[in-house]
Amino acid sequence: MKLFKGLRTAALVALVLGIAVGCASTPEPEPVDDQFVVAQRAIADAKAANAEALAAGASWRDTDLLIAQAEEALRAGDTGKAIQLANQARRQAENALKQMRDQMAKEAADAAARTASDTYAVVSGDTLWGISAKSSIYGNPYQWPLIFKANRSQIKDADLIFPGQNFTIRRDAAASEVDAAVNHARTRGAWSLGVVEASDEAYLAR
């Protein structure tokens, strides 16, 4: 009986020691370098942003170089520099894409404004001078003769227009036509309401 108890105790001790040895022999996972993972993610984000900018035709030339430098720094173990360069590349790609989108939006708005102002409805107090000066028309009061000439069927006297009239606004005038209009506006001379000035008739005849 004593022998059996001794054997059972020995077996139990051996089992415990085996478990302990087994546990001690299990390899522990290697510690993860958090900065290395952050750098990898930053580089991946930079590449994704640059790919989007490139697809839109907005990529800047040195963004690829920054990404390459970030990858080189990571291989050299300089995770801090890799993260800095990758973030710089990502911001650059995002800014390039934003600039392009802003420019496209501006061009679309300008085109819409030009289309909307191909005609102009006269309101009380308007003059050809004032209409021409509007930023949505010509942005230059001296170009009013262009409106006068394009709407000659409605305008008898350049100094007398009426609310409710709808004028065509030319957008295709050649530089020579603009110059002629500005020159006429500057050299027109004296004028009177209800009278078609001879200088106006000469301008219209050109």
Buried (B, 14 or more C-beta within 10 A) or exposed (E): EEEEEEEEEEEEEEEEEEEEEEEEEEEEEEEEEEBBEBBBEBBEBBBEBBEBBBEEEBBBEEBBEBBEBBBEBBEEEBBEBBBBBBBBBBBBBBBBBEEBEEEEEEEEEEEEEEEEBEEBEBEEEBBBBEBBBBEEBBEBBBBBBBBBBBBEEBBEBBBBBEEEBEBBBBEEBEEEBBEBBBEBBEEBEEEEEEEBBEBBEEBBEE
